[in-house]
Amino acid sequence: MNSDTARSMLQKNGFKCTPGRIALIKLLLKTKQPLSQQEISNQLLEIDFNFVSVYRSLNAFLKAGIVHRVETGDRIWRFALTDTKNGEEHHPHFVCKSCGIVECIKEMKIPELSELRPGYTVEEQEIFIRGLCDKCAR
């Protein structure tokens, strides 16, 4: 993926353009499904971007709205880029019950809820669709 796109995203959000952060953004741009911190760290080993640096960057990107995180019930956070130009981030996620792959279903939108009942405050909304991916369904 394009380093210029990664640099632009970082600069737009006030981050320094370090080699590790650029590589992290490029990886998330290239990847079509949310990745765990471990999966990200494993793919960034060759550039010496350690597990703690990945953790700190992901949390900073989360606060800035660059990424969103998904937890599918297995207690593992997965991260994907937020598509801010298309008005994300309320979409469901598909989880394969066999191989565990998680995919954003960006074609479907979840309406944003501001209030369920008087006095209730909505902090997060997530919808998961579980089934078998195309590889596991064969």
C-alpha positions in Angstrom: 0.0 0.0 0.0 0.9 3.6 -0.4 3.2 5.1 2.2 1.8 8.6 1.2 -1.7 7.5 2.3 -0.4 6.3 5.7 1.7 9.5 6.2 -1.3 11.6 5.3 -3.6 9.8 7.8 -1.0 10.1 10.6 -0.3 13.8 9.9 -4.0 14.7 9.6 -4.5 13.2 13.1 -1.5 14.9 14.7 0.8 11.8 14.9 4.5 11.6 14.1 5.3 9.6 11.0 7.6 7.0 12.5 8.5 3.9 10.4 6.5 1.7 12.8 3.3 3.8 12.7 3.6 4.0 8.9 4.0 0.2 8.6 1.0 -0.3 11.0 -1.3 1.9 9.0 -0.1 0.3 5.7 -0.8 -3.1 7.1 -4.3 -2.1 8.2 -4.9 -0.5 4.7 -3.9 -3.7 3.0 -5.8 -6.1 5.3 -9.5 -6.5 4.7 -10.4 -7.9 8.1 -9.8 -6.8 11.7 -6.5 -8.1 13.1 -5.5 -8.8 16.7 -2.6 -7.1 18.3 -0.7 -10.4 18.1 -1.4 -10.8 14.4 -0.3 -7.2 13.8 2.9 -7.6 15.9 3.8 -10.9 14.1 3.5 -9.1 10.7 5.7 -6.2 11.9 8.5 -8.1 13.4 11.0 -7.4 10.6 10.8 -3.6 11.2 11.4 -3.9 15.0 8.1 -2.4 16.0 7.6 -4.3 19.3 4.4 -5.5 21.0 4.2 -2.6 23.4 4.7 0.0 20.6 1.9 -1.7 18.6 -0.3 -1.6 21.7 0.3 2.1 22.4 -0.2 3.0 18.7 -3.4 1.1 18.4 -4.8 2.7 21.5 -3.8 6.2 20.3 -5.3 5.5 16.9 -8.5 4.2 18.6 -8.8 7.5 20.6 -8.2 9.5 17.5 -10.9 7.5 15.5 -8.4 6.1 13.0 -9.2 2.5 14.0 -12.1 0.8 15.5 -12.0 -2.4 17.6 -14.1 -5.5 17.6 -14.4 -8.1 20.4 -16.4 -11.2 19.3 -16.7 -13.0 22.6 -13.3 -14.6 22.6 -11.7 -11.8 24.7 -9.4 -10.8 21.9 -9.6 -7.2 20.5 -9.2 -6.9 16.8 -8.5 -3.6 15.0 -9.4 -2.3 11.6 -9.2 1.1 10.0 -12.2 3.4 10.3 -13.4 4.6 6.9 -14.2 8.2 8.0 -14.8 9.5 4.5 -17.7 7.1 4.1 -19.3 7.9 7.5 -18.3 4.8 9.4 -18.4 3.3 12.0 -21.7 1.5 12.7 -21.6 -1.8 10.7 -21.9 -5.5 11.6 -19.1 -8.0 11.7 -19.1 -11.6 10.4 -17.5 -14.2 12.5 -16.7 -17.7 11.1 -17.6 -20.3 13.7 -15.1 -22.7 12.3 -11.8 -20.8 11.6 -12.6 -17.7 13.6 -12.0 -15.1 10.9 -13.7 -11.8 11.5 -14.7 -9.5 8.7 -16.3 -6.0 8.6 -19.5 -6.0 6.6 -19.3 -2.4 5.5 -22.1 -2.8 3.0 -24.6 -3.0 5.9 -25.1 0.0 8.2 -26.5 -0.1 11.7 -28.5 3.0 12.6 -27.0 4.9 15.5 -29.0 4.8 18.6 -28.9 7.7 20.9 -31.4 6.6 23.5 -33.1 3.3 24.1 -35.3 4.3 27.0 -35.5 7.5 29.1 -32.4 7.6 31.3 -30.4 5.0 29.3 -27.2 6.0 27.7 -25.8 4.0 24.7 -22.1 3.7 24.8 -21.4 1.1 22.2 -23.4 -0.9 19.7 -22.2 -4.1 18.0 -23.9 -6.7 15.8 -22.3 -10.0 15.0 -23.3 -12.3 12.3 -22.0 -15.8 12.9 -21.8 -18.6 10.4 -19.2 -20.3 8.1 -17.0 -18.3 5.7 -16.8 -19.4 2.1 -13.7 -21.6 2.7 -15.1 -23.4 5.7 -18.6 -23.8 4.1 -17.1 -25.9 1.3 
